[in-house]
Amino acid sequence: MQKFQEKLNRSLMVCQDRYESAKLQQKGGAMNDMVACADDAIQDSIKMLPLLANKLKSSFGIKDNGSF
């Protein structure tokens, strides 16, 4: 779980860094780009949740009943 959180945090930090750079360069649409970047990072993390859930179930010895 910690690795999952760290990966999401790093991805969001990259988005924030890109936003700050775009602001310094006075590029238009910087906020929209940051929102899109954050959305992509979040969507990628959501895709990993079933795998994470399976790993947690396995580590706790919970049998998978086929649903998540």
VEXVORO-460737 format. One record per residue: residue in three letters; x, y, z of N, C-alpha, C, O in turn; residue number from 1. Coordinates in steps of 0.02 Angstrom, whole numbers, plus 50000, padded with zeros to 5 digits. Atoms other than C-alpha are relative to their C-alpha. Example, Ala and Ser with C-alpha at 12.3 -4.5 7.8 and 13.67 -1.06 7.14 Angstrom:
<recs>
{rec ALA, {50045, 49941, 50000}, {50615, 49775, 50390}, {50045, 50060, 50000}, {50097, 50059, 50033}, 1}
{rec SER, {49958, 49941, 49997}, {50684, 49947, 50357}, {49961, 50055, 50037}, {49986, 50110, 50045}, 2}
</recs>
This chain:
<recs>
{rec MET, {50041, 49941, 50000}, {50000, 50000, 50000}, {50044, 50063, 50000}, {50028, 50112, 49967}, 1}
{rec GLN, {49955, 49942, 49996}, {50142, 50118, 50041}, {50030, 50016, 49931}, {50035, 50074, 49912}, 2}
{rec LYS, {49972, 49989, 50067}, {50221, 50093, 49869}, {49948, 50031, 49953}, {49965, 50073, 49912}, 3}
{rec PHE, {50054, 49973, 50040}, {50053, 50129, 49788}, {49993, 50075, 50013}, {49989, 50115, 49966}, 4}
{rec GLN, {50007, 49930, 49981}, {50038, 50293, 49883}, {50060, 50041, 49977}, {50053, 50097, 49952}, 5}
{rec GLU, {49940, 49964, 50020}, {50218, 50342, 49847}, {50001, 50012, 49924}, {50019, 50066, 49901}, 6}
{rec LYS, {50001, 49993, 50073}, {50197, 50310, 49661}, {49951, 50054, 49979}, {49966, 50095, 49935}, 7}
{rec LEU, {50050, 49949, 50016}, {50039, 50415, 49654}, {50026, 50069, 50019}, {50019, 50117, 49981}, 8}
{rec ASN, {49973, 49935, 49978}, {50123, 50555, 49753}, {50054, 50025, 49952}, {50055, 50084, 49934}, 9}
{rec ARG, {49948, 49980, 50048}, {50274, 50555, 49635}, {49970, 50024, 49935}, {49992, 50074, 49907}, 10}
{rec SER, {50033, 49981, 50063}, {50161, 50562, 49483}, {49969, 50069, 50006}, {49974, 50110, 49961}, 11}
{rec LEU, {50032, 49935, 49990}, {50065, 50709, 49555}, {50052, 50055, 50010}, {50040, 50112, 49990}, 12}
{rec MET, {49947, 49951, 49993}, {50227, 50797, 49601}, {50028, 50020, 49931}, {50044, 50078, 49920}, 13}
{rec VAL, {49978, 49985, 50068}, {50282, 50783, 49419}, {49951, 50048, 49967}, {49972, 50095, 49933}, 14}
{rec CYS, {50051, 49955, 50028}, {50118, 50865, 49368}, {50008, 50070, 50029}, {50005, 50120, 49992}, 15}
{rec GLN, {49991, 49935, 49968}, {50146, 51004, 49493}, {50063, 50035, 49974}, {50062, 50095, 49961}, 16}
{rec ASP, {49938, 49971, 50027}, {50325, 51030, 49432}, {49989, 50027, 49930}, {50013, 50082, 49913}, 17}
{rec ARG, {50014, 49978, 50068}, {50264, 51042, 49252}, {49958, 50064, 50002}, {49969, 50110, 49962}, 18}
{rec TYR, {50042, 49941, 49993}, {50133, 51168, 49306}, {50041, 50061, 50019}, {50034, 50115, 49991}, 19}
{rec GLU, {49958, 49945, 49978}, {50260, 51275, 49397}, {50046, 50025, 49944}, {50056, 50085, 49936}, 20}
{rec SER, {49957, 49981, 50057}, {50376, 51273, 49245}, {49960, 50038, 49948}, {49983, 50088, 49921}, 21}
{rec ALA, {50043, 49966, 50050}, {50233, 51321, 49129}, {49981, 50070, 50024}, {49978, 50117, 49984}, 22}
{rec LYS, {50015, 49934, 49973}, {50186, 51464, 49245}, {50058, 50048, 49991}, {50049, 50105, 49972}, 23}
{rec LEU, {49941, 49958, 50008}, {50364, 51530, 49243}, {50010, 50022, 49928}, {50033, 50077, 49914}, 24}
{rec GLN, {49993, 49985, 50071}, {50364, 51522, 49054}, {49938, 50037, 49973}, {49934, 50053, 49913}, 25}
{rec GLN, {50062, 49965, 50017}, {50194, 51607, 49054}, {49963, 49968, 49942}, {49938, 50001, 49896}, 26}
{rec LYS, {50037, 50037, 50051}, {50118, 51471, 48947}, {49926, 50000, 50018}, {49907, 49988, 50076}, 27}
{rec GLY, {50072, 50003, 49989}, {49931, 51480, 48927}, {49978, 49928, 50008}, {50008, 49882, 49980}, 28}
{rec GLY, {50027, 50067, 49992}, {49829, 51331, 48981}, {50038, 49957, 50050}, {50028, 49897, 50052}, 29}
{rec ALA, {49960, 50038, 49952}, {49950, 51281, 49119}, {49956, 49962, 50049}, {49970, 49904, 50066}, 30}
{rec MET, {50045, 50033, 49952}, {49809, 51243, 49239}, {49964, 49941, 49969}, {49958, 49888, 50000}, 31}
{rec ASN, {50034, 50056, 50035}, {49716, 51137, 49112}, {50048, 49942, 49990}, {50028, 49884, 49997}, 32}
{rec ASP, {49950, 50053, 50008}, {49877, 51041, 49077}, {50012, 49963, 50065}, {50020, 49902, 50066}, 33}
{rec MET, {49988, 50032, 49935}, {49903, 51010, 49262}, {49942, 49955, 50019}, {49951, 49900, 50044}, 34}
{rec VAL, {50060, 50040, 49984}, {49725, 50949, 49285}, {50000, 49935, 49958}, {49985, 49882, 49984}, 35}
{rec ALA, {49998, 50059, 50044}, {49744, 50831, 49136}, {50054, 49952, 50023}, {50044, 49891, 50023}, 36}
{rec CYS, {49945, 50042, 49976}, {49911, 50767, 49202}, {49979, 49964, 50064}, {49991, 49904, 50071}, 37}
{rec ALA, {50023, 50030, 49937}, {49837, 50737, 49376}, {49947, 49947, 49987}, {49948, 49894, 50018}, 38}
{rec ASP, {50052, 50049, 50017}, {49687, 50649, 49300}, {50031, 49937, 49972}, {50010, 49882, 49990}, 39}
{rec ASP, {49966, 50058, 50027}, {49801, 50534, 49201}, {50034, 49959, 50055}, {50030, 49898, 50056}, 40}
{rec ALA, {49965, 50034, 49945}, {49903, 50494, 49357}, {49950, 49962, 50044}, {49962, 49906, 50064}, 41}
{rec ILE, {50052, 50032, 49958}, {49745, 50456, 49456}, {49970, 49941, 49964}, {49959, 49888, 49994}, 42}
{rec GLN, {50030, 50056, 50038}, {49670, 50349, 49317}, {50048, 49941, 49997}, {50026, 49883, 50002}, 43}
{rec ASP, {49951, 50054, 50000}, {49832, 50248, 49305}, {50001, 49964, 50068}, {50006, 49903, 50071}, 44}
{rec SER, {50001, 50030, 49934}, {49826, 50221, 49493}, {49937, 49958, 50011}, {49940, 49905, 50042}, 45}
{rec ILE, {50063, 50038, 49993}, {49644, 50166, 49487}, {50005, 49933, 49965}, {49979, 49883, 49989}, 46}
{rec LYS, {49991, 50064, 50037}, {49692, 50034, 49358}, {50040, 49949, 50040}, {50033, 49889, 50031}, 47}
{rec MET, {49958, 50045, 49960}, {49816, 49963, 49484}, {49964, 49974, 50062}, {49988, 49927, 50094}, 48}
{rec LEU, {50034, 50020, 49939}, {49688, 49945, 49624}, {49981, 49926, 50003}, {49990, 49895, 50055}, 49}
{rec PRO, {50016, 50072, 49995}, {49627, 49769, 49578}, {50062, 49957, 50016}, {50058, 49910, 50055}, 50}
{rec LEU, {49938, 50037, 49986}, {49808, 49706, 49578}, {50020, 50010, 50073}, {50039, 49962, 50106}, 51}
{rec LEU, {49984, 49986, 49930}, {49840, 49791, 49744}, {49953, 49963, 50047}, {49976, 49935, 50097}, 52}
{rec ALA, {50049, 50035, 49958}, {49680, 49718, 49817}, {50017, 49925, 50003}, {50013, 49895, 50056}, 53}
{rec ASN, {49983, 50071, 50002}, {49732, 49543, 49761}, {50063, 49986, 50042}, {50066, 49935, 50077}, 54}
{rec LYS, {49940, 50010, 49961}, {49904, 49564, 49839}, {49985, 50005, 50075}, {50011, 49966, 50115}, 55}
{rec LEU, {50019, 49993, 49929}, {49827, 49624, 50003}, {49962, 49938, 50024}, {49975, 49913, 50078}, 56}
{rec LYS, {50037, 50060, 49983}, {49704, 49479, 50004}, {50047, 49941, 50010}, {50040, 49903, 50058}, 57}
{rec SER, {49952, 50055, 49995}, {49846, 49357, 49973}, {50042, 50005, 50063}, {50053, 49955, 50097}, 58}
{rec SER, {49957, 49992, 49940}, {49954, 49430, 50111}, {49961, 49989, 50064}, {49990, 49970, 50115}, 59}
{rec PHE, {50041, 50012, 49940}, {49808, 49418, 50234}, {49968, 49930, 49999}, {49932, 49912, 50045}, 60}
{rec GLY, {50027, 50067, 50005}, {49764, 49243, 50176}, {49925, 49997, 49985}, {49891, 49950, 50005}, 61}
{rec ILE, {50071, 49997, 50018}, {49594, 49294, 50108}, {49991, 49970, 49931}, {50025, 49990, 49884}, 62}
{rec LYS, {50013, 50031, 50065}, {49527, 49185, 49969}, {49959, 50047, 49958}, {49912, 50079, 49983}, 63}
{rec ASP, {50035, 49957, 50047}, {49468, 49278, 49816}, {49934, 49968, 49980}, {49934, 49911, 49958}, 64}
{rec ASN, {50065, 50027, 50019}, {49282, 49255, 49786}, {49979, 50023, 49930}, {49922, 50013, 49910}, 65}
{rec GLY, {50014, 49980, 50068}, {49294, 49328, 49612}, {49973, 50070, 49992}, {49960, 50092, 49936}, 66}
{rec SER, {50025, 49932, 50007}, {49233, 49501, 49652}, {50048, 50050, 50031}, {50087, 50034, 50075}, 67}
{rec PHE, {49962, 49944, 49972}, {49314, 49667, 49686}, {49957, 50060, 49998}, {49979, 50114, 50020}, 68}
</recs>
